[in-house]
Amino acid sequence: MKLQCWYFVLLSCLLQCLSAHNDFFTSIGQMTDLLYTEKDLVTSLKDYIKAEENKLQQVKQWADKLDSLTRTATQDPEGFLGHPVNAFKLMKRLNTEWGDLESLVLRDTTDGFISNLTIQRQYFPTDEDQTGAAKALLRLQDTYRLDANTISTGDLPGVTYKSSMTVEDCYELGKIAYSDVDYYHTELWMAQALRQLDQGEESSIDKVTVLDYLSYAIYQQGEIERALEYTRRLLALDPEHQRAKGNLKYFEFQLGKQKKAEEAKSQNEKPREKRASEKQPKKKETIPERKKYEMLCRGEGIKMTPRRQSRLFCRYYDNNRNPQYILAPVKQEDEWDRPYIVRYLDIISSSEIEKVKQLAKPRLRRATVHDPQTGKLTTAQYRVSKSAWLTAYEHPVIERINQRIEDLTGLEMDTAEELQVANYGVGGQYEPHFDFGRMSDVSAGGATVFPDVGAAVWPRKGTAVFWYNLFASGEGDYSTRHAACPVLVGNKWVSNKWIHERGQEWRRPCGLKETE
C-alpha cells in the first residue's frame, strides 16, 4: 500500500522574526532575527563611540589648555616660574594631573560593546551560512538566466529594498566558486569585480588579484587566447608577477600548439559525400529533467494547447453541498488537467497564517534524509528550507485548518499526517521528487513545477492547491513528479498536508483499472 495518496498545500507569506538557529541561509524567516541582532550591535557600537568621543573631548580640552600654557611659559621660562603659583601648578600638573590624564587615556570604554558582541557572536552565521548564501545566488543566476551585472546592481524583479554588490562581494562569490572548482561562475564574478574596478569603484581588492583568478578560470575552460589576453593585462600592471610570467609562456606555447593541430587537421580532412545514414534526419533530442525544470521556473517550456486550456474553469465549490460551504462556497479554479490540479482561493486568512507561523517558528529545523552509508540522518542538500510539524490539539487554528481540508476534499483526516510548515531560505528550492509539493506568495520565483507534463503553479498568498498523487487503484501517478523553484525575491512560507490512502476506503473507493 502506498504511503501518500493525496496532497494539500496551504500558501502563505510575510516576513517575521525568528529565534537564532543553525543553517540560517535555509530559512528566510529565521534570518530576520539576524537583522535585530545587528541592530542591537549597532546601538552598542554607537554607545561605545559616544563614550570614546567624550573621552577624546576631555583629552582635547586638556591638550588645548596645556598648549596655550606651555607656549607662553617657554617664551620666558625663568620669568614664568618666578611666580610661585606657576611653579606650584607645574609640580602639581606633572605629579598628579598628567597621571590622571594617563588614566583617562587608558580607561577602557569597550567593555559594554565587547561583552555584547561576545554574547551575540554565538548566534552569528557560520562559514557554511555564508557559503550557502553565495551558492544560492549562483543557483538563482543559472535558473533565471541572470547576468552578474543584473544581480550586482540589484535590478531584480519585484524588489522593494534594492541593494547593490561591492567589488569585495563579487570577488567573494568568485572565490567560493573557485573553491568548488566551478570555473564558469569564477569567471562571471571575477569579470564583474573587474568591471566595477574599471568603472572606478574604490576597493581593497586590486585588479592584479582579480585578473589572476580570471585568467586562470578562463584557461581552465579551454579558452587559451582569452586567458592570454588577461594575463598580458595583469603583467602590464605588475611586470614582476611571477605566476603570470610563467603562465604567459605556458599559454603562448599551448596556443601555438593548438593552432598547429587545427591547421594539420584542416589539411588532412578531405571533402566526402555524406553517407545515407548521415542524411537521415536527427532524432528529436530529449530535454533533461533539470533543464525542463529550470525552463518552467522561468515561465518557459511546454504550454497547454488552446483546446485543453478552454476546458479549465473557475467556479464556486461546495463539495456536494457540504454544510460548511452551502451558504459561502469557496472559489475554486483549475490549474491543470492531467494530472488534475485545483487551487482554492482565500482558504486561509492572514491572522491564521500569522498564528501558524508563530507556532512553527520555534521548531523550524533543516530537512534531513537517511544516509544509507552511515545509517544516520544528514541534511538534505537538494532541499534549501526548514520545516516544523503542528498537531491539531496544539491550537484551535490548526484544528480548524484540518477540518477545512476535510470539508473541501471529502477525505478522512484521522490517518493523515500532521500539518507541516516550511520556510525557504536564500534561493530556497526543492529539486524534482514524488509525493511532495511547495508554494507561497513571493515577489519572483518560487513556483511549483511538474517537469514531465509542463505544469507550473505560481505562489499566491492565502490559497491552497490540491492534487492526487495516487490513482484510485492505489498505483502512483508518476506525472505528479514535481519540484519547487528557487525563490528569487521574497519570503516563501508553505503549509503541507499529506493525506494517506489508508482510511479513505469509504470516501474514495478503489478503482479497478491501474491508472483509473
Secondary structure as UniProt FT lines:
FT   STRAND          4..12
FT   HELIX           24..26
FT   HELIX           28..73
FT   TURN            74..75
FT   HELIX           77..81
FT   HELIX           84..92
FT   HELIX           93..97
FT   HELIX           98..106
FT   HELIX           111..121
FT   TURN            122..123
FT   HELIX           127..143
FT   TURN            144..145
FT   HELIX           148..153
FT   TURN            157..158
FT   HELIX           167..179
FT   TURN            180..181
FT   HELIX           183..198
FT   TURN            199..200
FT   HELIX           207..220
FT   TURN            221..222
FT   HELIX           224..237
FT   TURN            239..240
FT   HELIX           242..268
FT   HELIX           276..279
FT   HELIX           289..297
FT   TURN            298..299
FT   HELIX           306..309
FT   TURN            310..311
FT   STRAND          314..317
FT   TURN            319..321
FT   HELIX           323..325
FT   STRAND          330..336
FT   TURN            337..340
FT   STRAND          341..345
FT   HELIX           350..360
FT   HELIX           361..363
FT   STRAND          365..366
FT   STRAND          368..370
FT   TURN            372..374
FT   STRAND          377..379
FT   TURN            381..382
FT   STRAND          385..390
FT   HELIX           392..394
FT   HELIX           396..409
FT   TURN            414..415
FT   STRAND          419..424
FT   TURN            426..427
FT   STRAND          430..433
FT   STRAND          444..445
FT   STRAND          448..450
FT   TURN            451..454
FT   STRAND          455..457
FT   TURN            461..462
FT   STRAND          464..468
FT   TURN            472..473
FT   HELIX           478..480
FT   STRAND          482..484
FT   STRAND          487..489
FT   STRAND          493..500
FT   TURN            502..503
FT   TURN            505..507
FT   TURN            514..515
//
